[in-house]
Amino acid sequence: MFCRQKKDGLMNKRVAKIYLLLIFLLSQSITTFAQPKRIITLGSALTETVFALGAGANIVAVDVTSEYPKAAQLLPKVSRNRSVNSEALVAYRPDLVLAPAGDLSAETIVHLQAVKIKVVSIRQDFSAGGCINFIHDIAEALGIKTKGDALAQTTKAAIAAAQTQIRNAKQASPKVLFIYARGTGLMSVAGRGSSIDAIIRMAGGKNAVHEFADFKPYTTEALVRANPDIILMFDFGLSSLGGRESMMGLPAMALTNACKNHRILALDGPLLINFSSRLPEAILTLNKQMHQVYP
């Protein structure tokens, strides 16, 4: 009887070990299957974050706004403008499409899902906490939670360090007006609630416009009323106006404190507005540029 019980005990242990091994192998296969091999990213911040998480090699196509890192510039573009259709996406045979929330139409999403393509729409909140959530959400969609946790942790620490550095510097807070330009025929200014509004405040400045939310068309009246200490633009936007001298020659521009003191900043657009792993760099870069012209 004792020998039989001993033998049964050994058998039970072997069965338990085999059972645990099978569970482990199954979990590994599920994890591997869950990780997409062909990804399309439809946003600069999404593309940047996928690369930062080490999955850039799996991206097969991007949208026209994806310019960072340099490897993204070499990838095929799914469209010539910001609008995309399902046929253009399906052509690249993706197993995952990452898109900003609200960018893809319901019809496009249904079409993609009908052909077994996973679509994940990710919403961004332009804040330090929103940046960390954004990283976590993308890592979860990619099936690489551990890498997401690590990147989120280092980014969170770097953001805190950047903000502490700015607070300890006890610098003046200049009024900053952001002008988005695609030539003189297409100019708008950033109000409260926009990504630009958030990065200006995080870098230690004040948005010169607070009467409205998001973006509104540029007017000379609004410019004079705001009277910014600094005018901030994307580098491509300033180029589209013909450079600093041409821009300062625009109507009423010479009346502002910014132009009187030649305080025109032109920075990299994706760096300023992506609110992802490079947010600490964006905060410190804008702060440094602002206080080089506004000591």
QUICORCOR-V527181 format. One record per pair of residues at least 24 apart in sequence whose ideal C-beta (glycine too) atoms are under 10 Angstrom apart, sorted by the first residue. I is the first residue (numbers start at 1). J is the second residue. Records with the same first field share a line. If there is no record, write none. Layout:
I: J  J
//
This chain:
30: 143
31: 143  144  145
32: 143
33: 95  143
34: 118  141  142  143  144
35: 95  96  142  143  144
36: 94  95  96  97  98  117  118  120  141  142  143
37: 94  95  96
38: 92  93  94  95  96  97  117
39: 92  94  95  96  97  98  118  141  142
40: 75  76  78  84  88  89  90  92  93  94  95  96  97  98  99  112  117  119
41: 65  66  72  75  78  94  96  97  98  99  100  138
42: 66  78  79  82  84  89  97  98  99  100  103  104  119  121
43: 82  98  99  100  103  122  124  274
44: 68  72  100  269  270  271  273  274  276
45: 100  122  124  131  134  138  195  270  273  274  275  276  277  278  279
46: 97  98  99  100  120  122  124  134  137  138  141  274  276
47: 71  72  75  98  270  274  276
48: 72  138  270  271  274  275  276  277  278
49: 98  122  131  134  135  137  138  139  142  148  151  155  274  275  276  277  278
50: 96  98  138  139  141  142  144  276
51: 276  277
52: 135  138  139  147  148  151  155  276  277  278
53: 135  138  139  142  144  147  148  150  151  152  277
54: 142  144  147  150  151
55: 96  138  139  142  143  144  147
58: 94  95  96  142
59: 92  94  96  98
60: 92  93  94  95  96
61: 88  89  91  92  93  94  97
62: 98
63: 99  100  103
65: 100  269  270  273  274
66: 270
67: 236  268  269  270
68: 268  269  270  271  274  276  278
69: 270  278
72: 270
83: 108
84: 108
85: 111
86: 110  111  112  113  114  115  117  119
87: 111
89: 115  117  119
90: 114  115  117
92: 117
93: 117
94: 118  119
96: 120  141  142  143
97: 121  141
98: 122  137  138  141  142
100: 124
124: 195  273  274  275  276
125: 195  198  275
126: 193  194  195  196  197  198  199  201  202  273  274  275  279
127: 159  195  198  201  202  275  279
128: 155  156  159  160  162  163  198  202  275  279  280  283
129: 156  159
130: 195  198  275  276  279
131: 155  156  159  198  274  275  276  277  278  279  280  282
132: 156  159  276  277  279
134: 274  275  276  277  279
135: 275  276  277  279
138: 276
151: 276  277
152: 277
154: 277  280
155: 276  277  278  279  280
156: 279  280
157: 280
158: 277  278  279  280  281  283  284
159: 202  279  280  282  283
160: 280
161: 280  283  284
162: 202  203  279  280  281  282  283  284  285  287
163: 202  203  204  280  283  284  287
165: 204  280  283  284  287
166: 202  203  204  283  284  287  291
167: 204
169: 204  287  291
170: 204
171: 204  205  287  290  291  294  295
172: 204  205  206  229  290  291  294  295
173: 200  201  203  204  205  206  229  290  294
174: 200  204  205  206  208  228  229  230  232  257  258  263  290  291  293  294
175: 200  205  206  207  208  209  226  227  228  229  230  256  257  258  294
176: 200  201  203  204  205  206  207  208  209  226  228  229  230  231  232  258  263  265  286  290  294
177: 207  208  209  218  222  223  226  227  228  229  230  231  232  233  256  258
178: 207  208  209  215  228  230  231  232  233  234  237  265  272  273
179: 218  223  228  231  232  233  234  237  238  241  247  250  253  264
180: 215  218  232  233  234  237  269
181: 218  233  234  236  237  238  239  240  241  247  250
182: 234  236  237  240  241
183: 237  239  240  241  242
184: 218  240  241  242  246  247  250
185: 240
186: 217  218  237  240
187: 217  218  219  223  233  237  240  241  247  250
188: 214  215  216  217  218  219
189: 215  216  217  218  219  222  223  226  228  231
190: 214  215  216  232  273
191: 215  216  222
194: 273
195: 272  273  274  275
196: 232  234  269  272  273  286
198: 272  273  275  279
199: 232  267  271  272  273  274  275  279  282  283  285  286  287
200: 230  232  272  286  287  290
202: 275  279  280  282  283  286  287
203: 232  272  282  283  284  285  286  287  288  289  290  291
204: 283  286  287  290  291
205: 229  230  232  286  287  290  291  294
207: 232
208: 232  256  257  258
218: 250
219: 251  252
220: 250  251  252  253  255
221: 252
222: 252
223: 250  251  252  253  255  256  258  259
224: 251  252  253  255  256
226: 256  258
227: 255  256  257  258  260
228: 256  257  258  259  263
229: 256  257  258  260  261  263  290  293  294
230: 256  257  258  261  263  264  265  289  290  291  293  294
231: 256  257  258  259  263  264  265  266
232: 258  263  264  265  266  267  272  286  289  290
233: 264  265  266  267  269
234: 266  267  268  269  270  271  272  273
235: 265  266  267  268  269  271
236: 266  268  269
237: 266  267  269
238: 264  265  266  267
239: 266
257: 294
258: 293  294
261: 293  294
262: 293
263: 289  290  292  293  294
264: 293
265: 289  290  292  293  294
//
